[in-house]
Amino acid sequence: MQKIKQKHSTIAPPCEGVLEAIGSTPLIHLRRYLESSDVQLYAKLESSNPGGSAKDRPARAMIEHAIVSGQLDENSTIIESTSGNMGIGLAQACNYYGLPLICVVDPNAQPQNIAIMEAYGAIIERVTEPLYGDFLKARLTRVQELLQQIPHSFWPNQYANLQNPLAHEMGTVQEVDAALHGEIDYLFVATSSVGTARGCQEFFRKQGRKTKVIAVDAAGSKLFGGSGGQRRIPGMGSGNIPPLAADQDFHQVIRVTDLDCVTGCRRMVKYESILAGGSAGGVLEAVRSMIPELRTKVCAAILHDSGTRYLDTIYSDEWVEQELGCSPEELQIRIEEPSFAAKPSSPRKPVFIKAPILEHASV
């Protein structure tokens, strides 16, 4: 067989398996979204990972670390609570290593995400009722039941596993930093397990950088002192405070509504021709809400997944009107007018979480 010669040294060599293709996702200069030429905004498109989201990184890291450390072998069954993307990332990694996976999901999980998990061979375990008003509690309780019932079972525990933030510290944020030559004034990132935000914060701290990390949380989340409430868009916010949030401080916290997320996603398509996922829309609207203080600054936003998994919700006028009470005409007004996303309640005052209170969680 004739050896293929690479024409340019910048062309990456072939990957040794699909998991090697995780990372090195594009960073795009968004010139139109803000309609403000004096704010430089760059978007990290994590949808370009082979499993379609930022969760590919920690999923691979947690499984490979568990294999190397002897926590997993060919007789093990992996069990995890997930709202979608982590389940897909784990399903891809587990399928690659020939390991069975059970994903515990709730009614908020996108049907397409569940179908993708099943296509990778994952078994879906559904909880249908919230526990004490929260589906995450119900999912975690079911995980514990399954761990007791199934011999040689293993819980990666994305909410407490330090491989989660480490994957972003050593990968996601490092790639952004290298591409922008260390010149980042603000980094915006959605929070749920807090793995991504914590990893980014750790990177800047260790590098001695002054980059301000802005945590974008969902209205209805209990993170950062929130009161909790209904959330229809998965991937952002939490009904419990995960252990990975312990002792974490962020420069600012901005809460966004489900409708903010829809607005950001629709605006992203209109102005940048990028189909972004739910949390990405919220992150982008958080950036837009801070334009006055971002002038002359370099900003980066991590966009966790693609809008292709939200076609029946975020990108459906019928769903938006029925579930969020916003007509197509009203939505168009939101897209065109200044951001409706809430401003931080206490600018430049760090939010500091003292201790985790998530049940059953350990590293």
N, C-alpha and C positions, 0 to 999 in steps of 0.2 A: 504494500500500500504506500502510495506516495505521501510524504509528509507535507502537511499544509504549512506554508510559510506565512507568518504574520507580516503584513505590510508596514505597520506602524508600531512602535514600541508602546504607544498608549493603549493599544488594544489588549484587553485583559485575556489571560489564558483560559482555556476551558475549565469549567467547574467540575470537581470530582463529586458528583452527586448534587441533588437539588438543594440540600441544606447549605452547601457551599455558596449558593447564589444569594443567600440572605445578606442584606446589607448593601452598601454603596448605592443607595437610592438617590434619585435626582434632587438637586436643589434648584428651585426655579425662582427667578427674579420676577415678582408680581408687579408689573408696571401700571396696571389699570384698576385693580380692585379698590384701592383707597381713593383714587382720583385726587391724589395729592403727591406732587412730584418731589416734595421735600422730606418725604419719609421713605427710606429704602426698606422694602419688605421682601423677604425670601421665604419660600415654602419648601419644606422637606417632604417629598411625596413618598410616604411609607407604603402606599398602595402598590409600589413597584416591587415589593418583596414577593417571592413566588407564592406565598400563601395569601397575599393581598393586604397585609397590614403590618403595623409596627410590632404586633404581638408575636410575629414569627421569630423575632430576635430572642426575647426571654423564653419562649417555648423551647426553642432549640437549646438554649443555655441550660435551662432547668433539667431537661431530659439527659443531655450529655453529661452534665455534672453528676447527676444521680447514677448514671451508668459507670462512670469512672470511679466514683466514690463507693461503689458496691451497694447502693440502695436499690438498684434495679438489676434484674437479670431476666433471662428468657421466660421465667415462670411468673413474672410480675404482671399485675393489672393496674393501669394508671386511672385514677379517678380525680376529676376536677370540676369545680363549679365555674360556669362561664356564661356570659351574655352573648357570646358569638365569636369574636376574633381570636381570643385566646384558645377557644375550643378548636378553631380551624388550624391555628399554628401547632397546637399539640397533636391534632389528628394527623397532620402532615409529618411531623417528627416521629410520632409513634408508629405510623404506617411504614416509614422509611426503615426503622429499626425492628419492625416485626413485633411490636408490643401492642396488646389490646388496650383500648381506651374507652372509658365511660364518661360522657359529658353530661353533667347535671345542669339543665336549663330551666327557664321559667317562661311564662307566656309573652314576655317582652322580647324574647329572642326572635330575630328575623327569620322567617321560614327559609329563605334562601341560604342563610348561614347554617341552619340545621341540615339542609340538604347537602351542603358542601362537606360538613363533618361526616355525614353518613357515607358520602361518596368516597371519603378517605378510609372508611371502615369503622368509624367510631360508633359506639352504641349510645343512643340518646335516652337519658332518664329525665322525665319531666316532673316538675313540681307544679301544681295547679293553683294552690292557695298560698297566700303570704303567711308568714309566721310573725305574730305581733305586728302586723301591718307591713311587713317587709319581705320581699321575695328573696333577697340575699340571705337572710337568716334561714329561710326555708330551704334554700339550696345547700347551705353549709350543714344544716342538720341532716339532710339526706346524704350528703357526702360522708358524714360520720357514721351513719347507719350502714352504708355500703362498705366502708372500711372495716367495720366489725363483721360483716357477713362474708366478705370475699377474702380468702387466704392470699397471702403474698401481695396484697394491694398496696398501692403507694399514692399519696396525695402530694403533688408538686407544690400546692399552696401558693398560688401567685400573689396572694395578699401579704405573705410574710417571707417568702423565699428571696434571699439576698441576691440570687442570680438574676432576678427580675431587674432591679435597678442597675446591676453591674453590666448587663447586656447593653443597656442604653448609655451608660457611662463610657464603656469601652468601644461602643459602636456609633449609635445614632448621633449623639451630641458631638462626639469627636470628629465625625465626618462633616458636620455643619461647621464646626470651628475651623477645621483645616481648609474647607472651601472658601471661608470668609477671612482667612488669615488671622484668626483670633480677634477680629474687629466686630464684635457683637455687643450692642448696648442692651438689648432686650431679647429674651427668648420666651415665647408664649407656648404653653403646653397644657393639654387637657388632663384632668386628673380623675382617677377612679380607684385603681389599686395603689396609685401614687408612685408606681415603679418608674415610669418615664421621667416624671418631674424630679424624683429623688436622685435618679442617676445623673440627670443634667446638672442638678445643684451640686452633687458631689464632684463632678468633673471641674466645674468652674472654681469650686472651693480649693481643690487640690492644685489647680493651675494658678491660683492666686489672681483670678480674673474678677473684674468688677461687674460682669454681666448680671443684669437683673432678671431673675426668673419669675415670670408671671403665671400663677396657677389659675387655670380657667376651669371653674367648677359649675355644676348644674344647679339651677334653682330647684329645690326639693332634695338636695343632697345634705347629708349630715357631716360631711367633711368641713373642717375649718370653722366649726361652731354653727353650722347650718341646722335648721330645725327639722329638716326632712319633709317629704311630700311626694306627690305623684310625679314620675318622670316617664315619658313615653318613648324617648329616644335612648337606646342602649349605648354603652361605651363611655359615658361620662357621669360622674357623681357616684355616691355610694350611700347605702342605707345604714352602714356601720363605719366605724373608723378602723381601717386596716392597720396592722402592725407596721407596715412599711411607712406609714405616716408619722410614726413616733419620732419626736425630737426634730422634725423637719420645719424649717422656717423658709418662707418665700416672701419675696419683696412685696407682692400684692396678690390679692385674690379677686377675681372678677367672676360673678355668677351670671350665667346666661340661661334663658328660657328655651324650651323646645322650639318656640317660634323664632327666637334668635338664630338657632341652629339651622332651621329651614331657610331663613332669610340669607344667611351667609352662604349656604350651599347653592341657592338659586343665583345669588349675585356672582359667585365664583364661576358658574357656567356662563353667565351672560358676559362678564368682562374678561375672563381669562381662559374660557373654553376648557376648564378643568372640572371634572365631575367628582366632587369631594364628598366624603362621608359625613355622618351626622355631627360628631364631635368637632370635625374640622370646620364646619360652618360656624359653630359656636366660638371656636378659637379665633377665626378671622373677624367675627363681629366684635370680639373683645379688643382686638387690635384697632379696629375702626373706631371704637368708643374712646380710645386714648389718643387720637390723632394730635390734639393740641400739644400734648407733652412729649410726643414722639418726633416732632419736627427736627430735622437734621440728624436723626438717629438711624442706626442700622438695626433692623429687627428681623428675627427669624421666628417662624411658626412651624411646629411639627404637626403635620396632618396625618392622622393615624390610619385612615383607610379610604376606600373609593366609594363613590356614590352608587356604583352598580349594585350594591347590596341594599339600597334604600329606594329603589325605583317605585315600589308599591306604597311607600310612606312619604318620605321627605319630598320626592319628586312627583307625587301624585296630588293634583289640586283637590281631588275628592277627599283624600285622606286628611289633608291639611284643614280643609273646611269642616269635615265631620269631627275630627279628633281635637283640633286646636281652635276651632271657631273662627278661622280667618279665611275670608273669601279670596278668590284669585285677584280681584281688584285691590283689596286691602293689602295683600301680599306684595303686589307690584309697587304700591306706595312705599312699603317698608324697604323694598330693595333699592328704590331710587332716593329715598330721604336719608338724612344722617342716622347713624346707628341708634337702635333702641336698646342695645345691650347696656346693662347697668354699669355705672362707674364703680371703681373700688370705694368701699365705704371709708377707708382710712389710708389714703395714699402715703407711700413710703414708710408705712409702719408694718414691719414683718409680722406674719402670722406664725405662731409657734405652737406646735402640738406637743404636749408633754408626754403622753403615754397612750399605747394602743388599748382598745377595749373590745376588739373583735374576738368573738368566742371561738374556741377550738383551734386557734391559729398559732403555729410555731414554725420556726425555721427548720 
